[in-house]
């Protein structure tokens, strides 16, 4: 069953992280762009308002200037002198002249001319007494006395704030009164020109800048009085209105009447202040379409981002899912594993790392054994060697083969004493600039040492002397550890680690020669080959190495030895009959070796091999014969190994109830190295030796629990377990119940099961 993505918290975290990585910048960017758009739009609107308000201010200032200029022209107009105005005949012309002045101004509703200390006032409609005028024009806050006083005393142009005016008892009208003394700038004016201006004529110029917005417009005089205002349905307090007067020219954001307002203020040269106040939230109505576009684009990008986040999360999670599936298969659904996938994988890798650490010595031993038997493989790089803690960086290399006898008096090994194989797994001699790797061979008590050392001298005798010193050091270490000298065979020293298989063949040959003498002797292949018979033209060491390489199944060394023998024969000027005899000596060596190995069918190849036409033809046929012998040796080795493991497995199946059964007893009985047997057995069965024994005994206990009423202790002892409590603990750990409970659950009588439980308690 595959690991479900839907219940994976890790996949959920990955998805959320991708969404967060995508969504957070998107939200920030969107908010930034949106706010920037709003601020830009608001700034544009406010700047536009400033420009339009400034334009309105300029227009109003120009109109006021025009009114002052008009008052100056009236002052110097001969038709509007006191004499002319009071003349019975010319007064009509004066009235017409006032009408012309009124017509030239677009903001004036009515124009009045008053001469100081006069009882009459003149307008485009004619002249009338002040009493009649004040009855016809009723100002709410400007009474008759104040009006007459201001007409007689005003000394500079004065604009009165807008107020409600009742004209001829008709509808009220908000109007401003603008008083200009004449002659202007004269310290003793003789009259006053009064303009009545509809308030809407001024505020209309400012309101035009509000266009479709709601807002408030104010015109303040120099003292902060509101000359004209248009609140357009909005109200603010008098205090808040005065606050607008105190603002510096420009745009401002104020809180008025509990709402946010954008205020634009400008000042004229005359000192008047023009101000507009609009609620800030109105600016957003201009960007409704922008909001819509933003929402649509954001939603589309967000949906695409969500889909991409899910796809990316699944893509990143896919290799983890594959690893999880592999881990679950390998761990067989172990319920004790953590729920988080990464923690699960981490724990599994940790478990595998521990297993690899335990298997590393065996893997290194296997690698070195292959190196000795078959030589260096082209795919084995220095990095590959380094992973197993092996390196070859010395100037000289040779191989030592040795064995020792375990004293018969030793019944049980000392648990505090390291085995020789572990002691010699890696040895260094700094004083000799040498180190060695131990290689455990398949035969019990047999060990090979791959020795590398540095030697700057070229003299062969000095190199041999260094090798002898190293061998003596090895011999002393074995004696100190085992109490006896080992039998040692030493191969030739070479300058390349790629020739270690040849040195191993020589060391094996020397070791076999040492066994013919006595235990504890040392034989160097160099010295062994020196005792050759002078009657032979083929070197004895070549024949010895050829024989040993065939026994080891090492075709590379065997082929090299055949090539060396043929090369020497080519250099000799021998007769053909003698040459054939010598060549037959090589052939006889190979045939004898094959016969000793039980390869009998090789004799059928003799007629084909002996019918050679040249040494090159013979060399080719001898190489083919060597290849066939080596193949047979490899096949026999694999068959024998498999057969041996089958024999051992069968022996274990028959004797697993023997409590003395152990790795040591098996290795002693079948003459095989305990560690080699342990590795081979696990490769064959898939579990190690102790697990196999436990499972066999466990199965037998269960069988007897289900099919017999024998006491539990008797059953446990019968299958080879002497420690009953320990067996019960392991049984409960594996099955989840005690043996007595197991019996009860699986159909044995309750009385027997109860008795078993009582026995366990005892």
Secondary structure, DSSP 8 states (H G I E B T S, - for coil): ----STT-HHHHHHHHHHHHHHHHHHHHHHHHHHHHHHHHHHHHHHHHHHHHHHHHHHHHHHHHHHHHHHHHHHHH-GGGSHHHHH-TTTHHHHHHHHHHHHHT-SSEEEEEEEETT-SEEEETTEEEEHHHHHHHEEESS--HHHHHHHHHH--S-EEEEEEEEEETT--EEEEEEEEEEESTT-TT--EEEEEEEEHHHHHHHHHTTTTT--EEEEEE-TTS-EEEEE-TT----HHHHHHHHTS-SEEEEEEETTEEEEEEEEE-TTS-EEEEEEEGGGGGGGGHHHHHHHHHHHHHHHHHHHHHHHHHHHHHHHHHHHHHHHHHHHHTS-TTS-SSHHHHHHHHHHHHHHHHHHHHHHHHHHHHHHHHHH---TT--HHHHHHTT-----SEEEEEEEE----TT--S--TTS--HHHHTSEEEEGGGTEEEEEEE-SSTTEEEEEEEE------HHHHHHHHHHHHHHHHHHHHHHHSS--EEEE---BS-GGGHHHHHHHHHHHHHHHHTT-TT-EEEHHHHHTT--TT-SS-HHHHHHHHHHHHHT-HHHHHHHHHHHHHHHHHS---HHHHHHHHHHHHHHHHHHHHHTT-GGGGGGHHHHH--SSHHHHHHHHHHHHHHHHHHHHHHHHHHHHHHHHHHHHHHHHHTT-TT--HHHHHHHHT--HHHHHHHHHHHHSS-HHHHHHHHHHHHHHHHHHH----HHHHHHHTT---HHHHHHHHHHHHSS-HHHHHHHTT--HHHHHHHHHHHH-
